[in-house]
Amino acid sequence: MGIGRAHAKAILLGEHAVVYGAPALALPIPQLTATASAGWSRPGADDRGELSFTMTGSASRAVVTRVSDGLGQLTRAFKERMGITGAPHLDVILDVAIPPGRGLGSSAAHSRAIVLALADLFDRELDRDTAFELVQTAENVAHGRASGVDAMAVGATGPLRFQAGRARDLDVGCEGLFILADSGTAGSTKEAVELLRKGFQREAGSQERFLRRATGLVDEAELALAEGESERLGALLTDYHELMRAAGLSTDRIDAMVEGALKAGSLGAKITGGGLGGCVLALTQPEQARAVARQLHAAGAVQTWVVPLRRLSDHAH
């Protein structure tokens, strides 16, 4: 039996701009995990091909079908890369706690967990670059043109800056907590990317303005994070939300959740992920966390998670 694990991620700032080569900041969400188990089995009467697949957790039928469809391709890519020819029937079980379609990197986490389980099963060493490339190949199939930030962040041990296929760890000098709130509505990365692209085509210079503003906010946020300026970081999160909202990528419920978090004392809040649904990320001091979480639920959140900044930083070292 081989075991592989990965976790969710949230984009702190840089959504969409990262697809065009601009930087993005990403956070691992270690509370939300995907665990894959891979082993050998005799094929059952209803199994087709070289492997069988089971998915546990709260995934919908559509998600199970999508992961199942991509599993064969991912397994073939792994075997080809590792020089594996022929093998008994594979049995893969994937247990997930990451809600899909929320901008949390669920598909990348699924792929990474499966790749690591296969490497464990076949007793193959898998370096960071090879794991990234295999997951990124699966991401391009799932989402079209994927930036690579999800493929990198679902295996990261701490916050990172990602740009054009390269990542580096971020310095964290800030105290505080992130509250991640699920709106209960799935977004569509492909739809959001297309919406933004059409907007850029309609208005000359709009793409350059968006990318310039996004890059400026990301660079300022990286500095604020390193220098411990929590209030400044919070304000930059809210500014990035306004950039996304102006581009038509937010929703009424997301906007209400952002507004609720700010009213309850959050230092800053924004949509996280591709948009048109998904999650809100709110930065808060510990003493405000309860009020902020309560207000997020009142504004429509179906569940929330607390992600301590310091613990993320400590975990990275």
C-alpha positions as CSV (number, residue, x, y, z in Angstrom):
1,M,0.0,0.0,0.0
2,G,1.2,3.5,-0.9
3,I,0.0,6.6,0.9
4,G,0.1,10.2,-0.3
5,R,-1.1,13.4,1.3
6,A,-1.7,17.0,0.1
7,H,-3.6,20.0,1.5
8,A,-5.7,22.9,0.3
9,K,-4.4,26.3,-0.5
10,A,-5.8,29.9,-0.6
11,I,-4.6,32.7,-2.7
12,L,-3.8,35.7,-0.5
13,L,-3.4,38.1,-3.4
14,G,-2.7,37.8,-7.1
15,E,-5.7,35.9,-8.5
16,H,-6.0,36.0,-12.3
17,A,-2.9,38.3,-12.7
18,V,-0.8,35.2,-11.9
19,V,-2.1,33.6,-15.2
20,Y,-0.5,36.5,-17.1
21,G,2.9,36.1,-15.4
22,A,2.4,38.5,-12.5
23,P,3.2,37.3,-8.9
24,A,0.7,35.8,-6.4
25,L,1.0,35.1,-2.7
26,A,-0.5,31.7,-1.5
27,L,-1.2,30.1,1.8
28,P,-1.3,26.4,2.6
29,I,-4.5,25.4,4.4
30,P,-3.2,22.4,6.4
31,Q,-6.6,21.7,8.0
32,L,-8.2,20.7,4.7
33,T,-6.6,17.6,3.3
34,A,-6.6,15.0,0.6
35,T,-5.2,11.5,1.3
36,A,-4.7,8.9,-1.3
37,S,-4.1,5.1,-0.8
38,A,-2.9,3.0,-3.7
39,G,-2.5,-0.7,-3.8
40,W,-2.8,-3.8,-5.9
41,S,-6.0,-5.7,-6.3
42,R,-7.8,-8.2,-8.5
43,P,-10.1,-6.3,-10.9
44,G,-13.7,-6.7,-10.1
45,A,-16.4,-7.6,-12.6
46,D,-17.4,-4.0,-13.1
47,D,-13.8,-2.6,-13.3
48,R,-12.5,-1.4,-16.7
49,G,-8.9,-1.0,-17.7
50,E,-5.9,-1.1,-15.4
51,L,-7.3,0.5,-12.3
52,S,-10.3,1.0,-10.0
53,F,-11.1,4.1,-8.0
54,T,-13.1,5.0,-4.9
55,M,-13.6,8.5,-3.5
56,T,-14.7,9.0,0.1
57,G,-15.7,12.2,1.9
58,S,-18.3,14.7,0.7
59,A,-17.4,14.9,-3.0
60,S,-20.3,15.2,-5.5
61,R,-20.9,12.6,-8.2
62,A,-19.6,15.2,-10.8
63,V,-16.3,15.6,-8.9
64,V,-15.9,11.8,-8.5
65,T,-16.4,11.4,-12.2
66,R,-13.9,14.1,-13.1
67,V,-11.2,12.8,-10.8
68,S,-11.8,9.2,-12.1
69,D,-11.5,10.4,-15.7
70,G,-8.2,12.1,-15.0
71,L,-6.8,9.3,-12.9
72,G,-6.0,7.1,-15.8
73,Q,-4.1,9.9,-17.6
74,L,-2.2,10.8,-14.4
75,T,-1.3,7.2,-13.7
76,R,0.0,6.7,-17.3
77,A,2.1,9.9,-17.0
78,F,3.5,8.8,-13.7
79,K,4.5,5.4,-15.1
80,E,6.0,6.9,-18.2
81,R,8.0,9.4,-16.2
82,M,9.2,6.7,-13.7
83,G,10.0,4.1,-16.4
84,I,7.4,1.6,-15.1
85,T,6.2,-1.0,-17.6
86,G,3.4,-3.3,-16.8
87,A,1.9,-3.7,-13.3
88,P,-0.9,-5.5,-11.6
89,H,-4.4,-3.9,-11.4
90,L,-4.2,-0.7,-9.3
91,D,-6.8,0.2,-6.7
92,V,-6.8,3.8,-5.6
93,I,-8.9,5.3,-2.7
94,L,-9.0,9.1,-2.3
95,D,-10.3,10.6,0.9
96,V,-11.0,14.3,0.7
97,A,-12.0,17.1,3.1
98,I,-11.6,20.0,0.6
99,P,-14.8,21.4,-0.8
100,P,-14.6,21.5,-4.6
101,G,-15.0,24.6,-6.8
102,R,-14.1,27.0,-3.9
103,G,-10.7,28.2,-5.2
104,L,-9.0,26.0,-2.6
105,G,-6.9,23.9,-5.0
106,S,-9.0,20.7,-4.6
107,S,-8.1,19.2,-8.0
108,A,-4.4,19.9,-7.5
109,A,-4.5,18.4,-4.0
110,H,-6.2,15.3,-5.4
111,S,-3.6,14.9,-8.1
112,R,-0.6,15.5,-5.7
113,A,-2.0,13.0,-3.1
114,I,-2.4,10.4,-5.9
115,V,1.1,11.0,-7.4
116,L,2.7,10.7,-3.9
117,A,0.8,7.5,-3.2
118,L,1.9,6.0,-6.5
119,A,5.5,7.0,-5.8
120,D,5.2,5.3,-2.3
121,L,3.7,2.2,-3.8
122,F,6.3,1.8,-6.6
123,D,9.1,2.8,-4.2
124,R,10.2,5.7,-6.4
125,E,11.9,8.9,-5.3
126,L,9.9,11.9,-6.4
127,D,11.7,15.2,-6.3
128,R,9.8,18.5,-5.9
129,D,10.1,19.5,-9.6
130,T,8.8,16.1,-10.9
131,A,5.9,16.1,-8.5
132,F,5.0,19.7,-9.6
133,E,5.2,18.8,-13.3
134,L,2.9,15.8,-13.0
135,V,0.3,17.7,-11.0
136,Q,0.6,20.7,-13.3
137,T,-0.1,18.4,-16.3
138,A,-3.3,17.2,-14.6
139,E,-4.2,20.8,-13.8
140,N,-3.9,21.9,-17.4
141,V,-6.3,19.2,-18.4
142,A,-8.8,20.2,-15.6
143,H,-8.7,24.0,-16.0
144,G,-7.2,24.8,-19.4
145,R,-4.2,27.0,-18.9
146,A,-3.3,26.7,-15.3
147,S,-0.8,29.2,-13.7
148,G,0.9,26.5,-11.6
149,V,0.3,28.2,-8.3
150,D,-2.1,25.5,-7.1
151,A,0.2,22.7,-8.1
152,M,3.0,24.3,-6.1
153,A,0.9,25.5,-3.1
154,V,-0.9,22.2,-2.2
155,G,2.5,20.8,-1.3
156,A,4.0,23.9,0.4
157,T,4.9,23.9,4.1
158,G,4.4,27.7,4.5
159,P,3.2,30.8,2.7
160,L,4.9,31.4,-0.7
161,R,5.3,33.8,-3.5
162,F,4.7,32.3,-6.9
163,Q,5.5,33.8,-10.3
164,A,6.0,32.2,-13.8
165,G,6.5,28.7,-12.5
166,R,8.9,29.6,-9.7
167,A,8.1,29.8,-6.0
168,R,9.9,31.0,-2.9
169,D,9.0,31.0,0.8
170,L,7.6,34.2,2.3
171,D,8.9,35.9,5.5
172,V,6.1,36.2,8.1
173,G,6.4,38.9,10.7
174,C,2.7,39.3,11.3
175,E,0.5,38.0,14.1
176,G,-3.1,37.3,13.5
177,L,-5.5,34.8,12.1
178,F,-7.0,34.2,8.7
179,I,-10.6,33.1,8.8
180,L,-11.5,31.2,5.6
181,A,-15.3,31.2,4.9
182,D,-17.1,29.1,2.4
183,S,-19.9,30.9,0.6
184,G,-21.5,27.6,-0.2
185,T,-21.5,28.4,-3.9
186,A,-19.0,26.8,-6.3
187,G,-17.2,29.2,-8.7
188,S,-15.8,28.3,-12.1
189,T,-12.2,29.2,-12.8
190,K,-12.6,28.6,-16.5
191,E,-15.7,30.9,-16.7
192,A,-14.0,33.6,-14.6
193,V,-10.8,33.5,-16.7
194,E,-12.9,33.8,-19.9
195,L,-15.0,36.7,-18.4
196,L,-11.9,38.6,-17.6
197,R,-10.3,38.0,-21.0
198,K,-13.4,39.3,-22.8
199,G,-13.3,42.4,-20.5
200,F,-9.7,43.0,-21.5
201,Q,-10.6,42.7,-25.2
202,R,-13.4,45.2,-24.9
203,E,-11.5,48.0,-23.3
204,A,-8.0,49.0,-24.6
205,G,-5.4,49.2,-21.8
206,S,-7.6,47.5,-19.2
207,Q,-5.4,44.4,-19.1
208,E,-2.3,46.5,-18.4
209,R,-4.1,48.5,-15.7
210,F,-5.3,45.3,-14.0
211,L,-1.9,43.7,-14.0
212,R,-0.1,46.8,-12.9
213,R,-2.6,47.3,-10.0
214,A,-2.5,43.6,-9.0
215,T,1.3,43.5,-9.0
216,G,1.6,46.6,-6.9
217,L,-0.8,45.2,-4.3
218,V,1.0,41.9,-4.2
219,D,4.4,43.5,-3.7
220,E,3.1,45.8,-1.0
221,A,1.4,42.9,0.8
222,E,4.6,40.8,0.7
223,L,6.4,43.7,2.4
224,A,3.7,44.2,5.0
225,L,3.6,40.5,5.8
226,A,7.4,40.4,6.4
227,E,7.5,43.6,8.4
228,G,4.6,42.7,10.7
229,E,2.2,45.4,9.5
230,S,-1.1,43.5,10.0
231,E,-3.3,46.5,9.5
232,R,-1.6,47.5,6.3
233,L,-1.8,43.9,5.0
234,G,-5.5,43.8,5.8
235,A,-6.2,47.0,3.9
236,L,-4.3,45.6,0.9
237,L,-6.5,42.4,1.0
238,T,-9.6,44.7,0.8
239,D,-8.1,46.7,-2.0
240,Y,-7.6,43.5,-4.0
241,H,-11.2,42.5,-3.4
242,E,-12.3,45.8,-4.9
243,L,-10.1,45.0,-8.0
244,M,-11.8,41.6,-8.4
245,R,-15.2,43.1,-7.7
246,A,-14.7,45.8,-10.3
247,A,-13.8,43.1,-12.9
248,G,-17.1,41.4,-12.3
249,L,-15.6,38.4,-10.5
250,S,-17.4,38.7,-7.1
251,T,-21.0,37.9,-6.2
252,D,-23.6,39.5,-4.0
253,R,-23.1,36.9,-1.2
254,I,-19.3,37.2,-1.3
255,D,-19.6,41.0,-1.1
256,A,-22.0,40.7,1.8
257,M,-19.5,38.4,3.6
258,V,-16.6,40.8,3.0
259,E,-18.7,43.7,4.3
260,G,-19.8,41.7,7.3
261,A,-16.2,40.7,8.2
262,L,-15.1,44.3,8.0
263,K,-18.0,45.5,10.2
264,A,-17.1,42.9,12.8
265,G,-13.5,44.2,13.1
266,S,-11.6,42.2,10.5
267,L,-8.4,44.0,9.4
268,G,-9.2,43.2,5.8
269,A,-11.2,40.7,3.7
270,K,-11.4,39.5,0.1
271,I,-12.7,36.9,-2.2
272,T,-10.1,34.2,-2.7
273,G,-9.7,32.1,-5.9
274,G,-11.0,32.5,-9.4
275,G,-14.3,34.1,-8.3
276,L,-18.0,33.9,-9.3
277,G,-18.4,32.0,-6.0
278,G,-16.0,30.3,-3.7
279,C,-14.6,31.6,-0.4
280,V,-13.7,34.7,1.5
281,L,-10.4,35.2,3.3
282,A,-10.5,37.6,6.3
283,L,-7.5,38.7,8.4
284,T,-8.3,39.3,12.0
285,Q,-6.7,39.6,15.4
286,P,-7.4,36.7,17.8
287,E,-9.7,38.8,20.0
288,Q,-12.0,39.7,17.0
289,A,-12.0,36.2,15.5
290,R,-15.2,35.0,17.1
291,A,-17.2,38.1,16.1
292,V,-15.8,38.0,12.6
293,A,-16.7,34.3,12.1
294,R,-20.2,34.9,13.5
295,Q,-20.7,37.8,11.1
296,L,-19.5,35.7,8.1
297,H,-22.0,33.0,8.9
298,A,-24.7,35.7,9.3
299,A,-23.9,37.0,5.8
300,G,-24.2,33.5,4.2
301,A,-21.1,31.5,5.0
302,V,-21.8,27.7,5.3
303,Q,-18.6,26.9,7.1
304,T,-15.4,28.6,8.4
305,W,-11.9,27.6,9.3
306,V,-9.2,29.4,11.3
307,V,-5.7,29.5,9.8
308,P,-3.1,31.0,12.3
309,L,-0.4,33.0,10.5
310,R,2.3,32.3,13.0
311,R,1.7,28.5,13.0
312,L,2.0,28.5,9.2
313,S,5.3,30.4,9.6
314,D,6.6,28.0,12.3
315,H,5.5,25.0,10.3
316,A,7.6,26.2,7.3
317,H,10.7,26.0,9.5
